[in-house]
């Protein structure tokens, strides 16, 4: 039985709670928050991935694209969001 929908639901819940959890973290630099957040996600996905998925062979061009998306939309995007929220003191718009 394919349970992929459970991971989608879980991701939506975590994404929805992310703003609430970030607003409670004060006095910590945005870079630290983002680094810890991504490290936790990486460890969880690496453990799950090693046990349940077979990754296809990727060409160097595909690896470059994958890393580019991860860097710019993941790391830098999350850092910019966290930095912006810290600068408005997590006030509602």
C-alpha positions in Angstrom: 0.0 0.0 0.0 1.3 3.4 -1.0 1.4 5.7 2.0 2.9 8.8 0.3 -0.2 10.9 1.2 0.8 10.6 4.9 4.1 12.2 4.2 2.4 15.0 2.3 0.0 15.6 5.2 2.9 15.5 7.7 4.9 18.0 5.6 1.8 20.3 5.5 1.4 20.2 9.2 5.1 20.9 9.8 5.1 23.8 7.3 2.0 25.2 9.0 3.6 25.0 12.5 6.9 26.4 11.3 5.9 30.1 11.6 4.6 29.5 15.1 7.7 27.7 16.2 10.0 30.4 14.7 8.2 33.2 16.5 9.0 31.5 19.9 12.8 31.4 19.1 14.3 34.7 20.2 17.9 35.7 20.6 19.1 33.2 18.1 20.5 34.2 14.7 18.5 33.3 11.6 21.5 31.4 10.2 21.6 29.2 13.3 17.9 28.5 13.1 18.0 27.6 9.4 21.2 25.5 9.8 19.7 23.4 12.6 16.3 23.1 10.9 18.0 21.8 7.7 20.3 19.5 9.5 17.4 17.9 11.3 15.5 17.5 8.1 18.5 16.0 6.3 19.1 13.4 9.0 15.4 12.3 9.1 15.2 12.1 5.3 18.6 10.4 5.0 17.6 7.7 7.4 14.2 7.2 5.7 15.8 7.4 2.3 18.5 4.8 3.0 15.9 2.3 4.3 13.0 2.7 1.9 14.0 4.3 -1.4 16.3 3.5 -4.3 17.7 6.6 -5.8 18.1 6.7 -9.5 21.5 7.3 -11.1 21.8 11.0 -11.8 23.9 12.7 -14.4 26.3 15.5 -13.3 23.9 18.0 -14.9 21.0 16.6 -12.8 23.1 16.8 -9.6 24.0 20.4 -10.4 20.3 21.2 -10.8 19.3 19.4 -7.7 21.9 21.1 -5.6 21.0 24.5 -7.1 17.4 24.1 -6.2 18.3 22.9 -2.7 20.6 25.8 -2.2 18.5 28.7 -3.6 15.0 27.6 -2.7 15.8 25.7 0.4 18.7 27.2 2.3 18.8 30.8 1.1 15.0 31.1 0.8 14.5 29.8 4.3 17.2 32.1 5.7 15.7 35.2 3.9 12.3 34.3 5.4 13.6 33.8 8.9 15.7 37.0 8.7 12.7 39.0 7.4 10.5 37.7 10.2 13.1 38.5 12.8 13.3 42.1 11.5 9.6 42.7 11.9 9.7 41.1 15.3 7.2 38.4 14.1 4.3 40.8 13.9 1.3 40.0 11.8 1.0 41.7 8.5 
